[in-house]
Amino acid sequence: MSAEFFIAYRYLKAKRKGLFSMVTTVIGIAGVALGVAALIVTLSIMNGFQSDIKKKIIDAQAHIIIYGSVRADDYGAFSARLKSQPHLAAYAPFVLGQGILTFDNRSAGVVMKGLEPESEFKINNLKNYLVEGSWAALGQAKPGEPPVLFLGEELAKNLGAWTGNEIILVSPKSALTGMGILPRMKKFKVAGIVRTGYYEFDNTMAYCGLRAASDFFGLAGGINGIGVKLDDINRAKESVVALKKELGFGYTVKTYADMNRTLFAALKLEKFVMSLVLALIILVATFNIASNLLMMSVEKLRDIGVLRAMGAGPGFVRKIFFWEGNLIALSGITLGVVLGVGLSVFIAVYPVVELPSDIYYVTRVPVELKIRDLLATALISYLLCMLSTIYPAVRASKISPVDAIRYG
């Protein structure tokens, strides 16, 4: 143990002459602890929401989406090209198109997705999000009856259409008939309601059989997209590069992050701004540390003079003040980390904050602790605290020993 550390430690433990000096020390430690705890809890909650949204998106989509028309005759060769790619776990063809759904004098824009249940459910968890009806209805349509359709829950609410109702799908593309050019229309029967928990999907998506969608959008049995699931989602970017090279310029390949880039960018910016605002709490606490050290230099003026007269140099005095600030900072940061982790775990386990399930689709605040955030919070807090010790330490080291002993 160095002499500088020993003096700083004994001074921190010793009873202070003035009550105000002790209070400023406690405030300094408490300020750092509260700032660190608040930052950890906020980051944990925002990480939880980000992970929850990411999971809902991946569960309803795929890791990689390939856009481009593939005729029915060419699908076998196209599939062989996909299977040659590494890290590909499964893939599923789909037909995607936009239209307008009308029911009982109500209309709503919709993104129509035609799918094959057997392959679609291998690339996502859409199968588990059906709250009404059965996916088996896709293969049970009888000749002469309208094909079945599954609506997102919010979309069904807006239209007022539920299981068993028949609705009209209108395509924005026109069809040439004997009466002239008319919009293409087709009747569908609602066979179920889908609730993914992600509002954007539940408010705009409708699902039907692959063949029905292909015929309606004029693809003659072909498809216009394929969803791909990887064995490791972290390889999405490199897999996109490989697929683009393999498929050529006729196809557009995007990851789930590319498809939701605006959302993820907004969440990232929100997390940064919140972290910056909460870091101000820690910054305020560092001023308390600086004021405490300045008071120490005044309170211990005679002691500093005696040390200087005994041969202690300015560097020795500076180190005492650095160690004093270091001990206060480490005490506050340690307490803050323990408090922040404890509060995060408590919020995750106990429903202290309940959310309306009809709005957020979750009843508890999602929490996810990350070691990276804990280390970054502790490191940044420590650096801010150490910066606050520079001026008091330099000021105390410049005190003249004669003046310190005379006026101390």
Secondary structure, 3 states (H helix, E strand, C coil): CCHHHHHHHHHHHCCCCCHHHHHHHHHHHHHHHHHHHHHHHHHHHHHHHHHHHHHHHHHHCCCEEEEEEECHHHHHHHHHHHHCCCCEEEEEEEEEEEEEEEECCEEEEEEEEEECHHHHCCCCCHHHHEEEECHHHHHCCCCCCCCEEEEEHHHHHHHCCCCCCEEEEEEEEEEEECCEEEEEEEEEEEEEEECCCCHHHHHHEEEEEHHHHHHHCCCCCCEEEEEEEECCHHHHHHHHHHHHHHHCCCCEEEEHHHHCHHHHHHHHHHHHHHHHHHHHHHHHHHHHHHHHHHHHHHHCHHHHHHHHHCCCCHHHHHHHHHHHHHHHHHHHHHHHHHHHHHHHHHHHHCCCCECCHHHHCCCECCCCCCHHHHHHHHHHHHHHHHHCCHHHHHHHHCCCHHHHHHHC
